[in-house]
Amino acid sequence: MYNDTIQVANKIITVKSLIDIFSLMNERMIYYKKIAEMEEKNNKVLSYSYQKWTFKDYGSALTFKVNFYDDTNIKFDNYNQFLSVFQNRLSEIKCIMVSFNLNYIVFSPEESRKYYYQHINMNIYEAKMNIDVSLSSEDKKIDDIYDLIKSKVLKAPIKYDDLIRKRKSIYVAVDFAMGFIPAFVLTLLLLLVPTIRQVFAASYILYPICCLFLTFFIGSILGSAKLDYLYKSIIPSKKYSGYDINKHKSIYKDDMDKYLQTSEILIGRNSDNLKCRKQIFQCYSTYKKFIPIEVILLVVVSILVVIL
């Protein structure tokens, strides 16, 4: 026997990855249960000394215990029932306890009786997934499940990706792109006022400064509100980092240690996280294309204001 414990850190574990693992567990359980049933029929007509068993079942089972946010829990020993609830109530799930136990005896007239107790247990939460494994080095009946789990974990996307590392830059780009057009229109309207136009013309930097100020002010309302909503469930939590004597307030910073030690399992409150990440990427990719055009427009109009 050999044991292993897999700790999943700084990974995004998708629903598809979980279902792939659950599905293989179910397939293997059905497969070996059928072997046990077939061998039981074949051995019924034989005396004990002539019986041959490659899998004499002793309580093998695959069970799922699901805890929900409404403080209810359901235990499933029927995979299809579990899968239906898992897919239809994903956002309500607080945690899942998966227990895959393969308990059996192998013997034949030529071989002595051997007992095998192999298991794979998975405790799945929103921020972590612990896998406890006990496998036989002699009879590798469920090594493929273990290999699949390791593969899914190793190949899973990194949680601390560019969307998190570069989120300040993403905020600046989206805020600028979204705030520029209304700010540009407002400053053009201000040029219709002769006194304000003369003030702008007297200084070549006053008009662009005014436009940029309005751009980031409006963008911080429009763009930041949109991004704050999308980022709220995927950014690090805050931790106390001291007290600012000058500003008379506590300082809180991203708790990066905790963030990197945990994962993002897409159940419960994390069920829409992948969608949020895609929307952030699409938002950033779309709006950053407008920035060069907006900058050129600002430069051209700023020059015209001074000349005219």
C-alpha positions as CSV (number, residue, x, y, z in Angstrom):
1,M,0.0,0.0,0.0
2,Y,1.1,3.6,-0.5
3,N,-0.6,6.8,0.6
4,D,-0.7,10.3,-0.8
5,T,-2.3,13.6,0.1
6,I,-2.8,16.1,-2.7
7,Q,-3.1,19.7,-1.6
8,V,-4.4,22.0,-4.4
9,A,-3.0,25.5,-4.2
10,N,-3.3,28.6,-6.5
11,K,-5.3,26.7,-9.1
12,I,-8.7,27.1,-10.8
13,I,-10.6,23.8,-10.7
14,T,-13.4,23.8,-13.3
15,V,-16.7,22.0,-13.1
16,K,-15.7,20.0,-16.2
17,S,-12.6,18.7,-14.4
18,L,-14.6,17.7,-11.4
19,I,-17.2,15.9,-13.5
20,D,-14.5,14.1,-15.5
21,I,-13.1,12.8,-12.1
22,F,-16.5,11.8,-10.8
23,S,-17.5,10.1,-14.0
24,L,-14.3,8.0,-14.1
25,M,-14.9,7.0,-10.4
26,N,-18.5,5.9,-11.3
27,E,-17.3,4.0,-14.4
28,R,-14.8,2.1,-12.4
29,M,-17.2,1.3,-9.6
30,I,-19.8,0.0,-12.1
31,Y,-17.1,-2.0,-13.9
32,Y,-15.9,-3.8,-10.8
33,K,-19.3,-4.4,-9.4
34,K,-20.3,-6.1,-12.6
35,I,-17.2,-8.3,-12.4
36,A,-18.1,-9.2,-8.8
37,E,-21.7,-10.1,-9.8
38,M,-20.5,-12.2,-12.8
39,E,-17.9,-14.1,-10.6
40,E,-20.5,-14.7,-7.9
41,K,-22.7,-16.4,-10.5
42,N,-19.9,-18.5,-11.8
43,N,-18.6,-19.5,-8.4
44,K,-22.0,-20.5,-7.0
45,V,-21.8,-23.9,-8.8
46,L,-18.3,-24.6,-7.6
47,S,-17.1,-25.8,-4.2
48,Y,-15.1,-23.3,-2.2
49,S,-11.8,-24.9,-3.0
50,Y,-12.3,-24.5,-6.7
51,Q,-13.6,-21.0,-6.7
52,K,-11.6,-18.3,-8.4
53,W,-12.2,-14.6,-7.6
54,T,-10.4,-11.6,-9.1
55,F,-12.9,-9.3,-7.3
56,K,-15.0,-10.6,-4.5
57,D,-16.7,-7.4,-3.3
58,Y,-16.8,-6.5,0.4
59,G,-18.8,-3.2,0.5
60,S,-17.2,-1.2,-2.3
61,A,-19.0,2.1,-2.7
62,L,-19.0,5.6,-4.3
63,T,-20.8,8.2,-2.2
64,F,-21.2,11.9,-2.3
65,K,-22.2,14.1,0.6
66,V,-23.2,17.6,-0.4
67,N,-23.6,20.5,2.0
68,F,-25.6,23.5,0.8
69,Y,-25.6,27.1,2.0
70,D,-29.1,26.7,3.4
71,D,-27.6,24.4,6.1
72,T,-29.0,21.3,4.5
73,N,-27.0,18.3,3.3
74,I,-27.8,15.3,1.1
75,K,-25.8,12.0,0.9
76,F,-25.9,10.3,-2.5
77,D,-25.0,6.7,-3.4
78,N,-26.6,7.1,-6.8
79,Y,-24.3,8.8,-9.2
80,N,-27.0,10.1,-11.6
81,Q,-29.0,11.6,-8.8
82,F,-25.9,13.4,-7.5
83,L,-24.9,14.6,-10.9
84,S,-28.3,16.1,-11.5
85,V,-28.2,18.0,-8.2
86,F,-24.5,19.0,-8.8
87,Q,-25.3,20.6,-12.2
88,N,-28.6,22.2,-11.3
89,R,-27.7,23.6,-7.8
90,L,-24.1,24.4,-8.3
91,S,-24.3,27.9,-6.9
92,E,-25.9,26.6,-3.7
93,I,-23.2,24.1,-2.9
94,K,-20.9,24.9,0.1
95,C,-18.8,21.7,0.0
96,I,-18.7,18.2,-1.4
97,M,-17.3,15.1,0.3
98,V,-16.5,12.3,-2.2
99,S,-15.7,8.9,-0.9
100,F,-14.5,6.2,-3.4
101,N,-13.8,2.9,-1.6
102,L,-12.8,-0.4,-3.3
103,N,-12.9,-3.2,-0.8
104,Y,-12.4,-6.7,-2.2
105,I,-10.8,-10.1,-1.9
106,V,-8.7,-11.9,-4.6
107,F,-8.1,-15.6,-4.4
108,S,-8.0,-18.8,-6.5
109,P,-7.0,-22.5,-6.0
110,E,-3.5,-21.5,-7.0
111,E,-3.3,-18.3,-4.9
112,S,-3.8,-17.5,-1.3
113,R,-6.5,-15.1,-0.2
114,K,-5.5,-11.4,-0.4
115,Y,-7.5,-8.5,1.0
116,Y,-7.5,-5.1,-0.7
117,Y,-8.8,-1.8,0.8
118,Q,-8.2,1.0,-1.6
119,H,-9.8,4.5,-1.4
120,I,-9.7,8.0,-2.8
121,N,-11.4,10.6,-0.7
122,M,-11.9,14.2,-1.9
123,N,-13.0,17.1,0.3
124,I,-14.0,19.9,-2.1
125,Y,-14.6,23.5,-0.8
126,E,-14.8,26.8,-2.6
127,A,-11.2,27.7,-1.7
128,K,-9.5,24.3,-1.3
129,M,-9.6,20.7,-2.4
130,N,-7.9,18.0,-0.3
131,I,-7.4,14.6,-1.8
132,D,-6.5,11.6,0.4
133,V,-5.4,8.5,-1.5
134,S,-4.6,4.9,-0.3
135,L,-3.6,2.6,-3.2
136,S,-2.2,-0.9,-3.5
137,S,1.2,-1.3,-5.1
138,E,0.2,-4.8,-6.1
139,D,-3.2,-4.4,-7.6
140,K,-3.5,-1.1,-9.6
141,K,-7.2,-1.1,-10.1
142,I,-7.8,2.6,-9.5
143,D,-4.4,4.1,-10.3
144,D,-6.0,5.6,-13.4
145,I,-8.4,7.7,-11.2
146,Y,-5.4,8.8,-9.2
147,D,-3.5,9.7,-12.4
148,L,-6.5,11.7,-13.7
149,I,-6.8,13.7,-10.5
150,K,-3.1,14.6,-10.6
151,S,-3.3,15.5,-14.2
152,K,-6.4,17.7,-13.7
153,V,-4.7,19.5,-10.8
154,L,-1.3,20.0,-12.5
155,K,-2.9,21.2,-15.7
156,A,-5.4,23.5,-14.0
157,P,-5.2,27.2,-14.8
158,I,-3.3,29.4,-12.3
159,K,-5.5,31.5,-10.1
160,Y,-3.0,34.3,-9.7
161,D,-3.0,35.1,-13.4
162,D,-2.5,38.3,-15.4
163,L,-6.0,39.4,-14.6
164,I,-5.1,39.6,-11.0
165,R,-1.4,40.7,-11.3
166,K,-2.2,43.5,-13.7
167,R,-5.6,44.5,-12.5
168,K,-4.5,48.1,-11.7
169,S,-3.4,48.5,-15.3
170,I,-6.7,47.0,-16.5
171,Y,-8.6,49.4,-14.3
172,V,-6.7,52.4,-15.7
173,A,-7.2,51.3,-19.3
174,V,-10.9,50.6,-18.9
175,D,-11.5,53.8,-16.9
176,F,-9.7,55.9,-19.5
177,A,-11.5,54.3,-22.5
178,M,-14.9,54.5,-20.9
179,G,-14.5,58.0,-19.4
180,F,-12.9,59.7,-22.4
181,I,-15.9,60.1,-24.7
182,P,-18.2,61.8,-22.2
183,A,-15.3,63.9,-20.9
184,F,-14.3,64.9,-24.5
185,V,-17.9,65.9,-25.3
186,L,-18.1,68.0,-22.1
187,T,-14.9,69.8,-22.7
188,L,-15.9,70.5,-26.3
189,L,-19.1,72.1,-25.0
190,L,-17.0,74.2,-22.6
191,L,-15.2,75.6,-25.7
192,L,-18.5,77.1,-26.8
193,V,-18.2,79.5,-23.8
194,P,-15.9,82.4,-25.0
195,T,-14.3,83.1,-21.6
196,I,-13.4,79.4,-21.0
197,R,-12.1,79.1,-24.6
198,Q,-9.8,82.0,-24.0
199,V,-8.5,80.4,-20.7
200,F,-7.8,77.1,-22.5
201,A,-6.1,79.0,-25.4
202,A,-3.8,80.8,-23.0
203,S,-2.2,77.6,-21.8
204,Y,-1.4,74.7,-24.1
205,I,-1.7,72.1,-21.2
206,L,-4.9,73.4,-19.5
207,Y,-7.3,71.8,-22.0
208,P,-5.8,68.3,-22.0
209,I,-5.4,68.4,-18.2
210,C,-9.1,69.3,-17.9
211,C,-10.1,66.6,-20.3
212,L,-8.0,64.0,-18.6
213,F,-9.3,64.9,-15.2
214,L,-12.9,64.5,-16.4
215,T,-11.9,61.3,-18.2
216,F,-10.6,59.5,-15.1
217,F,-13.4,61.0,-12.9
218,I,-16.1,59.7,-15.1
219,G,-14.2,56.5,-15.9
220,S,-13.8,55.8,-12.2
221,I,-17.6,55.8,-11.9
222,L,-18.4,53.9,-15.0
223,G,-15.5,51.6,-15.6
224,S,-14.6,50.9,-11.9
225,A,-18.2,50.0,-11.1
226,K,-18.3,47.5,-13.9
227,L,-14.9,46.0,-13.0
228,D,-15.6,46.0,-9.2
229,Y,-18.6,43.8,-9.8
230,L,-16.6,41.3,-12.0
231,Y,-13.6,41.2,-9.7
232,K,-15.3,40.9,-6.4
233,S,-15.2,37.1,-6.1
234,I,-11.7,36.5,-7.6
235,I,-9.4,39.1,-6.0
236,P,-7.5,38.4,-2.7
237,S,-9.2,39.2,0.6
238,K,-7.8,42.1,2.6
239,K,-5.7,41.9,5.8
240,Y,-4.8,44.5,8.4
241,S,-1.4,46.0,7.6
242,G,-1.0,48.8,10.2
243,Y,-2.3,52.3,11.0
244,D,-1.7,55.5,9.0
245,I,-1.1,58.2,11.6
246,N,-1.3,61.0,9.1
247,K,-4.6,59.9,7.6
248,H,-5.9,58.5,10.9
249,K,-7.2,55.3,9.5
250,S,-6.3,51.6,9.4
251,I,-4.4,50.2,6.3
252,Y,-5.6,47.0,4.6
253,K,-3.6,45.2,1.9
254,D,-4.2,42.2,-0.3
255,D,-3.6,39.0,1.7
256,M,-1.3,37.4,-0.9
257,D,0.0,34.6,1.3
258,K,-3.5,33.3,1.8
259,Y,-4.5,33.9,-1.8
260,L,-1.6,31.8,-3.1
261,Q,-2.1,29.0,-0.7
262,T,-5.8,28.5,-1.6
263,S,-7.5,27.6,-4.8
264,E,-10.6,28.6,-6.7
265,I,-13.0,25.7,-7.0
266,L,-15.9,26.7,-9.2
267,I,-18.8,25.8,-6.9
268,G,-21.0,27.8,-4.7
269,R,-20.1,31.5,-4.7
270,N,-17.3,30.8,-7.2
271,S,-19.7,29.2,-9.7
272,D,-19.6,32.3,-12.0
273,N,-15.9,33.1,-11.6
274,L,-14.8,31.7,-14.9
275,K,-17.5,33.8,-16.6
276,C,-16.4,36.9,-14.7
277,R,-12.8,36.3,-15.8
278,K,-13.8,36.0,-19.4
279,Q,-15.9,39.2,-19.2
280,I,-13.0,41.1,-17.6
281,F,-10.7,39.9,-20.4
282,Q,-13.2,40.8,-23.1
283,C,-13.9,44.2,-21.5
284,Y,-10.1,45.0,-21.3
285,S,-9.4,43.7,-24.8
286,T,-12.3,45.8,-26.3
287,Y,-11.7,49.1,-24.5
288,K,-7.9,49.2,-24.8
289,K,-8.3,49.3,-28.6
290,F,-9.9,52.7,-28.3
291,I,-7.1,54.3,-26.2
292,P,-4.7,55.1,-29.1
293,I,-7.5,56.8,-31.1
294,E,-8.6,58.7,-28.0
295,V,-5.1,59.9,-27.2
296,I,-4.6,61.1,-30.8
297,L,-7.9,62.9,-30.8
298,L,-7.0,64.6,-27.5
299,V,-3.7,65.8,-28.9
300,V,-5.2,67.1,-32.1
301,V,-8.0,69.0,-30.4
302,S,-5.5,70.4,-27.7
303,I,-3.3,71.8,-30.6
304,L,-6.4,73.3,-32.3
305,V,-7.5,74.9,-29.1
306,V,-4.2,76.8,-28.8
307,I,-3.9,77.7,-32.5
308,L,-7.5,78.8,-33.0
